[in-house]
Amino acid sequence: MPENITGDMTTGTVTTTWPSTKEVFTKHFGSGCFTCPAFGGEPISMACTMHSTDLDMFIAELKEAARKDEEARSA
């Protein structure tokens, strides 16, 4: 459930579970985000810190993107 996305979750868990969230990562961190050695295993909170991105805003955008995946699955 998108509501369960937190800063403690890893970037890999979120993008694997909800592929639409990749757009949020690209928007804020750039397209090179997915080739970074840290991507996949680092917590979202750490990624936001490293990119000087507001965690609460980022989580809100991830949840919005994840809802699109959930809606598509239930359609």
Secondary structure as UniProt FT lines:
FT   HELIX           2..4
FT   TURN            7..8
FT   HELIX           11..17
FT   HELIX           19..21
FT   HELIX           22..29
FT   HELIX           31..35
FT   TURN            37..41
FT   HELIX           44..50
FT   TURN            51..52
FT   HELIX           55..74
//
